[in-house]
Amino acid sequence: MPSRVAVIGSSCFTGSHIVDALLSETQAEVLGISRSPQPKALYLPYAQPGKGHDLERLHLSQIDIVTQPQRLIQALDAFAPEIVINVAALSEVALSNDRPVEYFETNTLAVVRLVDQLRRRGYLHRYLHISSAEIFGSCNEPVSVDRRFNPSTPYAVSKAAADMYLEVAARNLSLPVTIIRSTNVYGAHQQLFKIIPRTAIYVLSGRTLELHGGGTSRKNFIHVRDVVHGLMLALERDLSGTFHFTVDHERTVADVVRLVCKQMAADPAEVIRPVGERLGQDAWYRLDVSRAETELGWAPEVTFADGVRETVDWVKANWDEIRNEPLEYIHRAPGCVR
């Protein structure tokens, strides 16, 4: 592994798990970049007691990739990372219908601006980009890495546009690009408004959980550590191109809620309240992982039941703190850090 890695979006759920893996599996110096102040240790897997990480190898900078592009490049130039991993994105799908400009500024234009500068830097060995399965729209069969995009929301369009630019930059400018796409990630330390921790919180607090469309949409939930493991394998093998990560067992959102309730000895009928479907909700995302299996030797290792139990146990163990945390998504427009 290279000796210096920058993670843009290091404080988000997936980004923090990438930092955790870099600190535990490599000796690399890590530059973490986030537009917001460092979150509580509750949300940072690498900051947990007993981890034993050498946190002196982690250097943190608060920079907004949309409104402070020059400062971002200055920070990267000063650190000179061989690998830049970009996890930063606006990702709440429904909100993108109301704020499309912000989504394109963050998910598309900021990526183009960043990569256009990075391709001129001699220190860059690889740019790794976190994309999304949503660029394909609803899928009834697993889609390959070169499947034509069919986005159905402004969020998905913004992510697809960035992917298209990266593919052109790789082809025309020989940019060393690796793109990672996965289906729905989950795990401990996830944002509390996500369905698995949210269900556990509602059970513990005796609240009723609203399920859009009755929770009939199907998902392939993959544990965040399995995605990060695949990402690390791609870096270790220094491979360009696109890799998909998912599991081959789909579940409806209602099934997921029922499993959480079962693990917590709660009656789903007392927890679930169906409501109308949200705009642009795709029925199902399915990805073909054959390239990851063949070239990386990758396979998911965390069973869904174990992953859900781990997430529920995290909520329970931190209940005194979590019960006082905001449970709804709080939108921060580009340039707004609090």
Buried (B, 14 or more C-beta within 10 A) or exposed (E): BBEBBBBBBBBBBBBBBBBBBBBEEBEBBBBBBBBEEBBEBBBBBBBBEEEEBEEEBBBBBBBBBBBBBEBBBEBBEEBBBBBBBBBBBBBBBBBBBEBBEBBBBBBBBBBBBBBBBBBEEEBBBBBBBBBBBBBBBBBEEBBEBEBEBBBBBBBBBBBBBBBEBBBEBBEEEEBBBBBBBBBBBBBBBBBBBBBBBBBBBBBBEEEEBEBBBBBBBBBBBBBBBBBBBBBBBBBEEEBBBBBBBBBEEBBBBBBBBBBBBEBBEBEBEEBBEEEEBEEBBBBBBBBBBEBBBEBBEBEBEBEBEEBBBBBBEBBEEBBEEBEEEEBEBEEBEBEEEE
